[in-house]
Amino acid sequence: MKPNKKTLIELLAAFAGSSALFGLLINSGNTYLEAFSPFFLVLALFIYLLLRMLPFFKKRRSSPYKTIVPLSFFGGALSYILSPLLIGAGILLFSWGIQGYASLSAFFVSKLPENIEKQRGCIVDNEWRLEENDGLYYVASMRACRQVEGDLFTGIYLSDSPWSGGMLLGQDLINEKKTFEAGFLIKTERSSYCGDPLTEGFFESKCSDDHIRGTVRNNKLEGTWERLYKHGGVAQRVNFRNDLRHGLYETFWGGEDKPNDRGFFNEGKKDGVWENYNCCKEGQSWLIRRTVYENDKRNGLDEAFDTDGDLVSKINYQNDLQSGLFELFHKNGKIKERKQRHNDRTVGLSQRFDEEGFLFSEAHFGEGSQEFILADYFSKEKKYTYSRCIEQTSNKWTNIDNCSELAIDRVEHIAAQQGLETNSQQQEYFAILKSVPDYPKEALRKTIEGHCVVEYEVSADGKTKNLLIDQCTDEIFADESLKTVSRFLYSPRIVDGLNLSVASVKHKLTFVLE
């Protein structure tokens, strides 16, 4: 073949490598990855053309096809991986450069008194928030025009960004323009986003970006105000009293037949039931959340729903913190997770269920610092099988001994789950703490699977003793099996009020590579 045909085969193999990753991203289900994946594919081609100029690839162009094709495929895949990384690095470097330039220019330029006129022309909005301290206002972002974080602000501050192209549901109806000089608030002006100053009586302002109407009394918003779409449909309806939102508040997707947000304000603060809707399914919006507010904070039940209207979660709040019963649901309506929360922290018992309603795990959260969590696992017959101890801060498994106190605290609960009885006079022994073994490193390295059966005695105090190996598929598992069973705890056998030991108890530990 001619060299140009060889190059064509090389480029096709590289394109196949990039396309393989493109196929994974385009079907990932992630909106952002799917949107950018075609752009990454185009960029990967240019990256590969640069890669093939490197000595490593250049030397192998004369290699046979069985070498060139897989090498080019790998190069194409590598190019696709590098494309988002290079874009991210470029954005990061650009951001650092802009911030560095802003700080440098602020140090050499904006500090000079003769530039105060330029500062007065500085306009920032809610993207660059200001910070108030003792009546003075400071720049709270990395920069504001040529002013940097911590500077006393000079310029114009808009409470919200003017609209550009699209309508922002829920945006304030009236824009506040505040003028600052060396941190002092000089004046406040109120106007529509179209730029019309607020006037008494019936007020209406209409431009390409906005259309509002309502009543002004003594320079304050009163009664019902509406924001309209370009086609005339209502986008937002707000009730005011003495310049504060008070009464019914509504926003709509395209018109009043498709609600977006609906709730009530009491003197500027959310109060009562609020509903949020998504859009659009078969031309209609659907309820996705219902929340109870009091004094502008979530207080009461919060419910979330999926696109089919099925309940996803029920969460109770107090003063904007999760407190009380917390429940998640499967698609079929059966409970998925149930736990108690207090001030955004789980306390007591947390339970998880499968789609058939069977309990398969419980987590016991201690009071106080909650340093450790004890997770119990059950079979479908509600039989207790084993536990894991989890460190709260790292969310990683830790030594089961760290959860021994939690284990003792839940003995009666474990018994009740299995239909067993606890009695100070007569009681059969049962396990209250079993752990799973760690996989021996040598077995893991050799990819060996197997099991061991350990025979032992349950003593009168519920601990295991006199351990011995009954059988093992491989001696490599013996030490770990004995170590694991030595940590088991039991609620002992009780006869006529006396704790008795139980001999010849056996337990099988299975080692399976995941």
Buried (B, 14 or more C-beta within 10 A) or exposed (E): EEEEEBBEBBBBBBBBBBBEBBEEBBEEEEEEBEEBBEEBBEBBBEBBEEBBEEEEBEEBBEEEEEEBBEBBBEBBBBBBBBBBEBBEEEEEEEEEEEEEEBBEBBEEEBEEEEEEEBBBEBEBBEEBEBEEEEEBBBBBBEBBBBBBBEBBBBBBBBBBBEBEEEBBEEBBBBBEBBBBBEBEBEEEEBBBBBEBEBEEEEBEBBEEBBBBBBBBEEEBBBBBBBBBBEEEBBBBBBBBBEBBBBBEBBBBBBBEEBBBBBBBBBEBBBBEBBBBBBBEEEEEBBBBBBBBBBEBBBBBBBBBBEEEEEBBBBBBBBEBBBBBEBBBBBEEEEBBBBBBBBEEEBBBBBBBBEEEEEBBBBBBBBEEEEEBBBBBBBEEEEEBBBBBBBBBEEEEBBEBEBBBEBBEBBBEEBBEBEEBEEEEEEBEBBBBBBBBBEBBEEBEEEEBEBBBBBBBBBBBEBBBEEBEBBEBBBEBBBEBBBEBBEBBBBBBBBEEEEBEBBEEBEBEBEBEEE
